[in-house]
Amino acid sequence: MGTRIFIMLLFIVSITSCKSGKMPTAEELEKLNTIAEMDTLTIEFDSAYPLSASIINNSSVLLPQDSRGGTINLIGNYNHFKILGDSLSISLPYFGERQMGGGYNLDDAGIKFEGKPLVSKQSFDSKKYKQTYYFEVKKGSETFQINLSVFSNLNTDLRVTSTHRSAISYRGNVLLNKKE
């Protein structure tokens, strides 16, 4: 009798744990559709997640308040990712390991780019209810591959890989009604 109850409980737990995320509301889907059609999109990030978190944890790098090696708090630090028609404006702090020389130029410490990307793709993932963007940009000898996901609740996930640096991702929000 006890094994029967255990199997029944295990079955119930497995069914409820496999349940997918919350279905977005009609209003959230409408906002996401509107964003997909917008010519201008501005995103600000709250946190960064460097791939090389163990290196940051073991170094003497001074991190912003409320940060850990795996999660860097960006609140209060200027950053943005803007899609302006067929161009991008990117200004992001970078925390991680640089594999190729970058010199001591402080302007080159973060991820900065202004201009048209080499590659630009946009699509909608109907299973996960998210708008996805892919960009490739080149600044000097460094090339960045950028994957941006905008979810129905207007949260974003940005993943950046580089030819010269370890990967990093950022989490933030779409800013609505912001005048440029």
Phi and psi in degrees as GROMACS dihedral restraints (atoms count N, CA, C in turn):
[ dihedral_restraints ]
;  ai    aj    ak    al  type     phi  dphi    fc
    3     4     5     6     1   -65.0    20    10
    4     5     6     7     1   -38.5    20    10
    6     7     8     9     1   -68.7    20    10
    7     8     9    10     1   -33.2    20    10
    9    10    11    12     1   -64.3    20    10
   10    11    12    13     1   -42.8    20    10
   12    13    14    15     1   -66.2    20    10
   13    14    15    16     1   -41.9    20    10
   15    16    17    18     1   -61.1    20    10
   16    17    18    19     1   -44.6    20    10
   18    19    20    21     1   -64.6    20    10
   19    20    21    22     1   -40.3    20    10
   21    22    23    24     1   -64.0    20    10
   22    23    24    25     1   -43.5    20    10
   24    25    26    27     1   -64.6    20    10
   25    26    27    28     1   -41.9    20    10
   27    28    29    30     1   -61.8    20    10
   28    29    30    31     1   -41.2    20    10
   30    31    32    33     1   -63.2    20    10
   31    32    33    34     1   -45.1    20    10
   33    34    35    36     1   -64.1    20    10
   34    35    36    37     1   -43.9    20    10
   36    37    38    39     1   -63.3    20    10
   37    38    39    40     1   -41.8    20    10
   39    40    41    42     1   -66.9    20    10
   40    41    42    43     1   -36.2    20    10
   42    43    44    45     1   -68.1    20    10
   43    44    45    46     1   -46.2    20    10
   45    46    47    48     1   -71.4    20    10
   46    47    48    49     1   -30.3    20    10
   48    49    50    51     1   -76.8    20    10
   49    50    51    52     1   -21.2    20    10
   51    52    53    54     1   -85.8    20    10
   52    53    54    55     1    -3.2    20    10
   54    55    56    57     1   -62.5    20    10
   55    56    57    58     1   135.2    20    10
   57    58    59    60     1   -72.9    20    10
   58    59    60    61     1   170.3    20    10
   60    61    62    63     1   -60.7    20    10
   61    62    63    64     1   171.7    20    10
   63    64    65    66     1   -60.9    20    10
   64    65    66    67     1   134.1    20    10
   66    67    68    69     1   -71.7    20    10
   67    68    69    70     1   129.2    20    10
   69    70    71    72     1   -67.1    20    10
   70    71    72    73     1   151.3    20    10
   72    73    74    75     1   -75.3    20    10
   73    74    75    76     1   166.7    20    10
   75    76    77    78     1   -62.1    20    10
   76    77    78    79     1   -37.4    20    10
   78    79    80    81     1   -64.3    20    10
   79    80    81    82     1   -42.6    20    10
   81    82    83    84     1   -64.2    20    10
   82    83    84    85     1   -41.8    20    10
   84    85    86    87     1   -65.6    20    10
   85    86    87    88     1   -36.3    20    10
   87    88    89    90     1   -65.2    20    10
   88    89    90    91     1   -42.4    20    10
   90    91    92    93     1   -61.5    20    10
   91    92    93    94     1   -43.3    20    10
   93    94    95    96     1   -63.5    20    10
   94    95    96    97     1   -40.7    20    10
   96    97    98    99     1   -64.4    20    10
   97    98    99   100     1   -40.9    20    10
   99   100   101   102     1   -62.8    20    10
  100   101   102   103     1   -43.1    20    10
  102   103   104   105     1   -62.3    20    10
  103   104   105   106     1   -40.7    20    10
  105   106   107   108     1   -61.7    20    10
  106   107   108   109     1   -29.7    20    10
  108   109   110   111     1   -91.5    20    10
  109   110   111   112     1    -9.6    20    10
  111   112   113   114     1   -70.4    20    10
  112   113   114   115     1   145.6    20    10
  114   115   116   117     1   -84.7    20    10
  115   116   117   118     1   -23.2    20    10
  117   118   119   120     1  -126.5    20    10
  118   119   120   121     1   133.2    20    10
  120   121   122   123     1  -140.2    20    10
  121   122   123   124     1   128.4    20    10
  123   124   125   126     1  -120.8    20    10
  124   125   126   127     1   131.4    20    10
  126   127   128   129     1  -126.8    20    10
  127   128   129   130     1   138.9    20    10
  129   130   131   132     1  -122.7    20    10
  130   131   132   133     1   140.6    20    10
  132   133   134   135     1  -107.1    20    10
  133   134   135   136     1   141.9    20    10
  135   136   137   138     1   -96.1    20    10
  136   137   138   139     1   -27.1    20    10
  138   139   140   141     1  -151.4    20    10
  139   140   141   142     1   153.3    20    10
  141   142   143   144     1  -122.0    20    10
  142   143   144   145     1   148.6    20    10
  144   145   146   147     1  -130.3    20    10
  145   146   147   148     1    89.8    20    10
  147   148   149   150     1   -70.9    20    10
  148   149   150   151     1   142.6    20    10
  150   151   152   153     1   -66.3    20    10
  151   152   153   154     1   -34.6    20    10
  153   154   155   156     1   -92.1    20    10
  154   155   156   157     1    47.9    20    10
  156   157   158   159     1   -61.3    20    10
  157   158   159   160     1   -35.1    20    10
  159   160   161   162     1   -65.3    20    10
  160   161   162   163     1   -35.0    20    10
  162   163   164   165     1   -66.9    20    10
  163   164   165   166     1   -41.7    20    10
  165   166   167   168     1   -66.1    20    10
  166   167   168   169     1   -40.7    20    10
  168   169   170   171     1   -61.1    20    10
  169   170   171   172     1   -36.9    20    10
  171   172   173   174     1   -90.2    20    10
  172   173   174   175     1     1.7    20    10
  174   175   176   177     1  -103.2    20    10
  175   176   177   178     1   176.3    20    10
  177   178   179   180     1   -99.4    20    10
  178   179   180   181     1    27.4    20    10
  180   181   182   183     1   -68.0    20    10
  181   182   183   184     1   133.4    20    10
  183   184   185   186     1   -83.8    20    10
  184   185   186   187     1   119.9    20    10
  186   187   188   189     1  -100.7    20    10
  187   188   189   190     1   154.5    20    10
  189   190   191   192     1   -59.5    20    10
  190   191   192   193     1   158.1    20    10
  192   193   194   195     1   -56.1    20    10
  193   194   195   196     1   146.2    20    10
  195   196   197   198     1    65.5    20    10
  196   197   198   199     1    25.6    20    10
  198   199   200   201     1  -107.0    20    10
  199   200   201   202     1   153.3    20    10
  201   202   203   204     1  -126.1    20    10
  202   203   204   205     1   168.8    20    10
  204   205   206   207     1   -58.3    20    10
  205   206   207   208     1   -36.2    20    10
  207   208   209   210     1   -84.9    20    10
  208   209   210   211     1   -20.6    20    10
  210   211   212   213     1  -133.9    20    10
  211   212   213   214     1   117.9    20    10
  213   214   215   216     1  -104.1    20    10
  214   215   216   217     1   124.0    20    10
  216   217   218   219     1   -77.0    20    10
  217   218   219   220     1   121.3    20    10
  219   220   221   222     1  -105.0    20    10
  220   221   222   223     1     1.9    20    10
  222   223   224   225     1   -63.8    20    10
  223   224   225   226     1   126.6    20    10
  225   226   227   228     1    93.4    20    10
  226   227   228   229     1   -10.6    20    10
  228   229   230   231     1   -98.5    20    10
  229   230   231   232     1   129.2    20    10
  231   232   233   234     1   -64.0    20    10
  232   233   234   235     1   128.2    20    10
  234   235   236   237     1  -159.9    20    10
  235   236   237   238     1   154.0    20    10
  237   238   239   240     1  -162.8    20    10
  238   239   240   241     1   160.2    20    10
  240   241   242   243     1  -138.1    20    10
  241   242   243   244     1   114.6    20    10
  243   244   245   246     1  -122.6    20    10
  244   245   246   247     1   134.4    20    10
  246   247   248   249     1  -103.0    20    10
  247   248   249   250     1   118.3    20    10
  249   250   251   252     1  -121.4    20    10
  250   251   252   253     1    85.5    20    10
  252   253   254   255     1    67.1    20    10
  253   254   255   256     1  -117.4    20    10
  255   256   257   258     1   -99.0    20    10
  256   257   258   259     1    12.8    20    10
  258   259   260   261     1  -119.6    20    10
  259   260   261   262     1   165.6    20    10
  261   262   263   264     1  -125.2    20    10
  262   263   264   265     1   148.8    20    10
  264   265   266   267     1  -129.5    20    10
  265   266   267   268     1   115.1    20    10
  267   268   269   270     1  -125.5    20    10
  268   269   270   271     1   130.6    20    10
  270   271   272   273     1  -144.3    20    10
  271   272   273   274     1    99.8    20    10
  273   274   275   276     1  -129.3    20    10
  274   275   276   277     1   138.9    20    10
  276   277   278   279     1   -71.3    20    10
  277   278   279   280     1   151.3    20    10
  279   280   281   282     1  -121.5    20    10
  280   281   282   283     1   131.7    20    10
  282   283   284   285     1  -127.0    20    10
  283   284   285   286     1   115.6    20    10
  285   286   287   288     1   163.7    20    10
  286   287   288   289     1  -163.7    20    10
  288   289   290   291     1  -105.8    20    10
  289   290   291   292     1   133.1    20    10
  291   292   293   294     1   -99.9    20    10
  292   293   294   295     1   124.3    20    10
  294   295   296   297     1   -86.2    20    10
  295   296   297   298     1   -26.9    20    10
  297   298   299   300     1  -120.8    20    10
  298   299   300   301     1   152.2    20    10
  300   301   302   303     1   -54.4    20    10
  301   302   303   304     1   139.4    20    10
  303   304   305   306     1  -129.3    20    10
  304   305   306   307     1     0.6    20    10
  306   307   308   309     1    72.0    20    10
  307   308   309   310     1  -163.9    20    10
  309   310   311   312     1  -112.0    20    10
  310   311   312   313     1    20.1    20    10
  312   313   314   315     1   -75.2    20    10
  313   314   315   316     1   113.4    20    10
  315   316   317   318     1   -66.9    20    10
  316   317   318   319     1   -24.3    20    10
  318   319   320   321     1   -67.1    20    10
  319   320   321   322     1   -20.6    20    10
  321   322   323   324     1   -98.7    20    10
  322   323   324   325     1     4.0    20    10
  324   325   326   327     1   -70.0    20    10
  325   326   327   328     1   -38.5    20    10
  327   328   329   330     1   -93.3    20    10
  328   329   330   331     1  -168.8    20    10
  330   331   332   333     1  -102.7    20    10
  331   332   333   334     1   109.2    20    10
  333   334   335   336     1  -128.5    20    10
  334   335   336   337     1   137.3    20    10
  336   337   338   339     1  -157.8    20    10
  337   338   339   340     1   139.4    20    10
  339   340   341   342     1  -135.8    20    10
  340   341   342   343     1   123.4    20    10
  342   343   344   345     1   140.8    20    10
  343   344   345   346     1  -166.6    20    10
  345   346   347   348     1   -88.4    20    10
  346   347   348   349     1   135.2    20    10
  348   349   350   351     1   -72.6    20    10
  349   350   351   352     1   154.9    20    10
  351   352   353   354     1   -68.4    20    10
  352   353   354   355     1   -39.2    20    10
  354   355   356   357     1  -131.6    20    10
  355   356   357   358     1   139.8    20    10
  357   358   359   360     1  -144.8    20    10
  358   359   360   361     1   122.5    20    10
  360   361   362   363     1  -135.5    20    10
  361   362   363   364     1   148.8    20    10
  363   364   365   366     1  -140.9    20    10
  364   365   366   367     1   138.0    20    10
  366   367   368   369     1  -154.3    20    10
  367   368   369   370     1   166.8    20    10
  369   370   371   372     1  -115.9    20    10
  370   371   372   373     1   128.5    20    10
  372   373   374   375     1   -96.9    20    10
  373   374   375   376     1   101.7    20    10
  375   376   377   378     1   -73.0    20    10
  376   377   378   379     1   -19.1    20    10
  378   379   380   381     1   -78.3    20    10
  379   380   381   382     1   -36.0    20    10
  381   382   383   384     1  -104.8    20    10
  382   383   384   385     1     1.8    20    10
  384   385   386   387     1    51.6    20    10
  385   386   387   388     1    58.4    20    10
  387   388   389   390     1  -143.4    20    10
  388   389   390   391     1   150.0    20    10
  390   391   392   393     1   -95.0    20    10
  391   392   393   394     1   129.5    20    10
  393   394   395   396     1  -117.4    20    10
  394   395   396   397     1   145.0    20    10
  396   397   398   399     1  -130.5    20    10
  397   398   399   400     1   146.0    20    10
  399   400   401   402     1  -133.0    20    10
  400   401   402   403     1   130.7    20    10
  402   403   404   405     1  -134.0    20    10
  403   404   405   406     1   147.8    20    10
  405   406   407   408     1  -123.2    20    10
  406   407   408   409     1   126.9    20    10
  408   409   410   411     1  -129.0    20    10
  409   410   411   412     1   153.0    20    10
  411   412   413   414     1  -128.0    20    10
  412   413   414   415     1   129.9    20    10
  414   415   416   417     1  -130.2    20    10
  415   416   417   418     1   111.7    20    10
  417   418   419   420     1    65.1    20    10
  418   419   420   421     1  -128.8    20    10
  420   421   422   423     1   -92.7    20    10
  421   422   423   424     1    -0.8    20    10
  423   424   425   426     1   -97.8    20    10
  424   425   426   427     1   135.9    20    10
  426   427   428   429     1  -116.8    20    10
  427   428   429   430     1   135.5    20    10
  429   430   431   432     1  -114.2    20    10
  430   431   432   433     1   136.2    20    10
  432   433   434   435     1  -108.0    20    10
  433   434   435   436     1   125.0    20    10
  435   436   437   438     1  -122.8    20    10
  436   437   438   439     1   124.3    20    10
  438   439   440   441     1  -116.0    20    10
  439   440   441   442     1   118.9    20    10
  441   442   443   444     1  -117.0    20    10
  442   443   444   445     1   131.5    20    10
  444   445   446   447     1  -119.2    20    10
  445   446   447   448     1   130.0    20    10
  447   448   449   450     1  -115.1    20    10
  448   449   450   451     1   119.1    20    10
  450   451   452   453     1   -92.3    20    10
  451   452   453   454     1   168.4    20    10
  453   454   455   456     1   -63.8    20    10
  454   455   456   457     1   -24.5    20    10
  456   457   458   459     1   -88.8    20    10
  457   458   459   460     1    10.4    20    10
  459   460   461   462     1    71.1    20    10
  460   461   462   463     1    10.9    20    10
  462   463   464   465     1   -75.4    20    10
  463   464   465   466     1   153.9    20    10
  465   466   467   468     1  -131.2    20    10
  466   467   468   469     1   155.8    20    10
  468   469   470   471     1  -134.0    20    10
  469   470   471   472     1   120.6    20    10
  471   472   473   474     1  -118.4    20    10
  472   473   474   475     1   125.8    20    10
  474   475   476   477     1  -117.6    20    10
  475   476   477   478     1   127.8    20    10
  477   478   479   480     1  -122.9    20    10
  478   479   480   481     1   124.8    20    10
  480   481   482   483     1  -117.0    20    10
  481   482   483   484     1   151.2    20    10
  483   484   485   486     1  -138.1    20    10
  484   485   486   487     1   157.7    20    10
  486   487   488   489     1   -77.7    20    10
  487   488   489   490     1   -14.8    20    10
  489   490   491   492     1  -118.5    20    10
  490   491   492   493     1    -9.5    20    10
  492   493   494   495     1  -135.6    20    10
  493   494   495   496     1   160.9    20    10
  495   496   497   498     1   -72.6    20    10
  496   497   498   499     1   157.2    20    10
  498   499   500   501     1   -68.7    20    10
  499   500   501   502     1   154.7    20    10
  501   502   503   504     1  -148.5    20    10
  502   503   504   505     1   150.0    20    10
  504   505   506   507     1  -128.0    20    10
  505   506   507   508     1   158.6    20    10
  507   508   509   510     1  -133.1    20    10
  508   509   510   511     1   146.8    20    10
  510   511   512   513     1  -123.3    20    10
  511   512   513   514     1   138.0    20    10
  513   514   515   516     1  -165.5    20    10
  514   515   516   517     1  -154.3    20    10
  516   517   518   519     1  -140.0    20    10
  517   518   519   520     1   149.9    20    10
  519   520   521   522     1   -72.6    20    10
  520   521   522   523     1   133.9    20    10
  522   523   524   525     1   -94.6    20    10
  523   524   525   526     1   117.7    20    10
  525   526   527   528     1   -96.8    20    10
  526   527   528   529     1   148.6    20    10
  528   529   530   531     1    61.4    20    10
  529   530   531   532     1    27.4    20    10
  531   532   533   534     1   -92.6    20    10
  532   533   534   535     1   122.9    20    10
  534   535   536   537     1   -83.6    20    10
  535   536   537   538     1   133.8    20    10
